[in-house]
């Protein structure tokens, strides 16, 4: 599995240069997503501060999906994410929905997310990772060909889930 670790590390070198993702020392390759969440909150609060209560909830949710969620999801498909990190990213989205609709109930927030077609983070990352791996496997890059077997194995794992 060391090969997959180095392949992913080479893909993430652009993120570590800007400190958007912090690589943590451990037995396997991991990322800290605290900066990503901070950038998401910054983007959401800037957008929400501009439109505030002038726009309808529908417009605010669409702006959230179009402008803020890409900040949260950028590059996550090439990084291994565990369940606690997924829940943490879901909490960030739930906080935004809580602020938009002025509600605290988890069930109500989940209903609003379902109504506005805002998928849970695990489902969104599944789709993004599957797309990323398919493009990675079919790429003409020498680096991608070098690690294509690892990507194919990972793609099989993702599709079996």
C-alpha positions, -999 to +999 in steps of 0.1 A: +000+000+000+031+022+001+027+028-037-008+042-033+005+064-005+033+079-027+009+083-056-015+102-035+012+122-019+025+133-053-010+144-063-014+164-031+019+182-033+001+212-047-022+214-017+005+212+009+024+241-007-005+264+000-012+249+035-048+241+025-042+205+035-018+195+062-002+160+060-001+144+094+025+119+105+010+084+110+011+049+098-008+058+067-014+089+046-038+113+062-049+149+058-062+174+083-092+192+070-094+220+095-082+246+070-107+234+044-136+238+069-123+272+078-123+282+041-158+268+037-171+288+067-154+319+054-170+315+019-204+307+034-203+336+059-192+360+031-220+349+008-246+349+036-234+383+048-239+397+013-274+383+005-285+378+041-322+379+045-327+397+012-328+365-008-351+335-003-338+303+013-339+286-021-315+311-036-292+309-006-291+271-007-283+272-044-255+297-038-242+274-010-242+245-034-226+264-063-200+286-044-193+271-010-195+233-014-168+233-041-145+249-015-152+221+009-149+193-016-119+205-036-093+177-038-110+154-013-115+126-039-078+119-039-074+118-002-084+089+021-112+101+045-124+082+075-158+082+091-150+109+117-137+133+091-168+126+070-190+135+100-170+166+106-175+178+070-212+169+073-214+190+104-200+220+085-228+217+059-254+211+086-242+243+104-248+263+072-283+248+068-290+255+104-281+291+099-301+295+067-333+280+081-329+290+118-334+255+131-314+232+154-331+198+150-309+173+132-339+156+116-352+189+102-318+198+088-316+164+072-350+169+057-340+203+043-309+188+028-328+160+012-355+185-001-328+207-017-308+177-031-278+183-010-263+149-006-245+137+025-207+141+023-201+104+021-223+101-010-209+132-027-173+119-020-182+085-034-194+100-067-164+124-069-139+096-061-154+073-086-152+100-113-116+109-103-104+073-104-120+067-138-103+098-152-070+088-135-070+054-150-078+066-185-053+094-184-024+094-208+001+107-182+031+086-175+027+090-137-009+079-140+001+048-160+027+040-134+001+038-107-029+026-128-031-008-112-033+007-077-060+031-090-079+002-106-078-017-073-090+015-055-118+020-081-129-016-075-131-010-037-150+022-042-175+006-066-181-023-042-191-001-014 
